[in-house]
Amino acid sequence: MATKADLKDWIVDALKASGGRAPHIDVAKYIWANHRDDLEAAGNLFYTWQYDMRWAADRLRRESKLMPKPKGDQGPWQLT
């Protein structure tokens, strides 16, 4: 069963598939297209995954795997 921890890997996979950067909505679309079954089987995560995805991105930033958050949360997410 998928957990919040899986979201970090899925974000990285989505960004790699998009050439290293993408708007967060495209990251969410990638995750849904590629992990829908995992999410549907993940209990409460199914209802919170898009919110949790943003927290996972913040953790990736703290780990220096994503570029710092764009001002005003506009612009794409980008791998370092």
C-alpha positions as a Markdown table, in Angstrom:
| # | Residue | x | y | z |
|---|---|---|---|---|
| 1 | Met | 0.0 | 0.0 | 0.0 |
| 2 | Ala | 1.3 | 3.5 | -0.9 |
| 3 | Thr | 2.2 | 5.9 | 1.8 |
| 4 | Lys | 3.0 | 9.6 | 2.1 |
| 5 | Ala | 6.7 | 8.7 | 1.8 |
| 6 | Asp | 6.1 | 7.3 | -1.7 |
| 7 | Leu | 5.0 | 10.8 | -2.9 |
| 8 | Lys | 8.6 | 12.1 | -2.8 |
| 9 | Asp | 9.7 | 9.4 | -5.3 |
| 10 | Trp | 6.7 | 10.0 | -7.5 |
| 11 | Ile | 7.4 | 13.7 | -7.6 |
| 12 | Val | 11.0 | 13.1 | -8.7 |
| 13 | Asp | 9.8 | 10.6 | -11.3 |
| 14 | Ala | 7.2 | 13.1 | -12.6 |
| 15 | Leu | 9.8 | 15.8 | -12.9 |
| 16 | Lys | 12.3 | 13.5 | -14.6 |
| 17 | Ala | 9.7 | 12.5 | -17.1 |
| 18 | Ser | 9.1 | 16.2 | -17.8 |
| 19 | Gly | 12.7 | 17.1 | -18.4 |
| 20 | Gly | 13.4 | 18.2 | -14.8 |
| 21 | Arg | 10.8 | 20.8 | -14.3 |
| 22 | Ala | 7.0 | 21.1 | -14.4 |
| 23 | Pro | 4.1 | 23.0 | -12.9 |
| 24 | His | 2.8 | 21.2 | -9.8 |
| 25 | Ile | -0.5 | 20.5 | -11.5 |
| 26 | Asp | 1.4 | 18.5 | -14.2 |
| 27 | Val | 3.2 | 16.6 | -11.4 |
| 28 | Ala | -0.2 | 15.8 | -9.9 |
| 29 | Lys | -1.5 | 14.6 | -13.3 |
| 30 | Tyr | 1.5 | 12.4 | -13.8 |
| 31 | Ile | 1.1 | 10.9 | -10.3 |
| 32 | Trp | -2.6 | 10.2 | -11.0 |
| 33 | Ala | -1.9 | 8.7 | -14.4 |
| 34 | Asn | 0.8 | 6.4 | -13.1 |
| 35 | His | -0.2 | 5.6 | -9.6 |
| 36 | Arg | -4.0 | 5.8 | -9.5 |
| 37 | Asp | -4.4 | 2.2 | -8.4 |
| 38 | Asp | -1.8 | 2.7 | -5.6 |
| 39 | Leu | -3.7 | 5.8 | -4.4 |
| 40 | Glu | -7.1 | 4.2 | -4.6 |
| 41 | Ala | -5.8 | 1.4 | -2.4 |
| 42 | Ala | -4.0 | 3.7 | 0.1 |
| 43 | Gly | -6.9 | 4.4 | 2.5 |
| 44 | Asn | -7.0 | 8.0 | 3.7 |
| 45 | Leu | -4.1 | 8.9 | 1.5 |
| 46 | Phe | -6.5 | 8.7 | -1.4 |
| 47 | Tyr | -8.3 | 11.8 | 0.0 |
| 48 | Thr | -5.2 | 13.8 | 1.0 |
| 49 | Trp | -2.6 | 12.9 | -1.6 |
| 50 | Gln | -2.6 | 16.3 | -3.5 |
| 51 | Tyr | -2.2 | 18.2 | -0.2 |
| 52 | Asp | 0.5 | 15.7 | 1.0 |
| 53 | Met | 2.2 | 16.0 | -2.4 |
| 54 | Arg | 3.0 | 19.7 | -1.5 |
| 55 | Trp | 4.5 | 18.7 | 1.8 |
| 56 | Ala | 6.5 | 16.1 | 0.1 |
| 57 | Ala | 7.8 | 18.8 | -2.3 |
| 58 | Asp | 8.8 | 20.9 | 0.8 |
| 59 | Arg | 10.7 | 18.0 | 2.2 |
| 60 | Leu | 12.5 | 17.5 | -1.1 |
| 61 | Arg | 13.5 | 21.2 | -1.1 |
| 62 | Arg | 14.9 | 20.8 | 2.4 |
| 63 | Glu | 16.9 | 17.8 | 1.1 |
| 64 | Ser | 18.1 | 20.0 | -1.8 |
| 65 | Lys | 16.5 | 17.7 | -4.4 |
| 66 | Leu | 14.2 | 20.5 | -5.6 |
| 67 | Met | 15.0 | 24.1 | -6.3 |
| 68 | Pro | 13.7 | 26.6 | -3.7 |
| 69 | Lys | 10.0 | 27.5 | -3.8 |
| 70 | Pro | 9.2 | 30.1 | -6.4 |
| 71 | Lys | 8.1 | 33.4 | -4.9 |
| 72 | Gly | 4.3 | 33.4 | -4.3 |
| 73 | Asp | 4.3 | 29.6 | -5.1 |
| 74 | Gln | 4.1 | 30.5 | -8.8 |
| 75 | Gly | 6.1 | 28.8 | -11.4 |
| 76 | Pro | 7.2 | 25.2 | -11.9 |
| 77 | Trp | 8.8 | 22.8 | -9.6 |
| 78 | Gln | 12.4 | 22.0 | -10.6 |
| 79 | Leu | 14.9 | 19.3 | -9.8 |
| 80 | Thr | 18.3 | 20.6 | -8.6 |
